[in-house]
Amino acid sequence: MNDQNGIYFLSSSDNEITNNSIILNDNYGIQFHSSSNNKINNNNISSNDYDGICLYYQSLNNTLKIN
């Protein structure tokens, strides 16, 4: 829990976020900005003030499963 995004990627690629609880953030649970080819699997992403996952500005080819 924090007053921003739970996880924020800026111009980052080939990351994997797996088996986490990303909850109660004041913005997005996870936000990608110009970040591609990431894998987001099997996370509890809930009760964030904005969307759970935000793919913003040229965040391409990301894989999201069982979140």
BELMOCOR-V856470 format. One record per backbone hydrogen bond with DSSP energy under -1.0 kcal/mol. CO is the residue of the C=O (numbers start at 1). NH is the residue of the N-H. E is the energy in kcal/mol with one decimal. If there is no record, write none. Layout:
BEGIN
co | nh | e
CO | NH | E
CO | NH | E
END
This chain:
BEGIN
co | nh | e
2 | 26 | -1.7
4 | 27 | -1.8
7 | 31 | -2.4
9 | 33 | -2.3
15 | 39 | -2.5
17 | 41 | -2.5
20 | 44 | -2.9
25 | 49 | -2.5
27 | 50 | -2.1
28 | 6 | -2.2
29 | 7 | -1.6
30 | 54 | -2.5
31 | 9 | -2.7
32 | 56 | -3.0
33 | 11 | -2.6
36 | 14 | -1.3
38 | 63 | -2.8
39 | 17 | -2.9
40 | 65 | -2.3
41 | 19 | -1.4
44 | 22 | -3.5
46 | 24 | -1.2
51 | 29 | -1.4
52 | 30 | -2.1
54 | 32 | -2.9
56 | 34 | -1.8
57 | 34 | -1.4
60 | 37 | -2.1
63 | 40 | -3.0
65 | 42 | -2.1
END
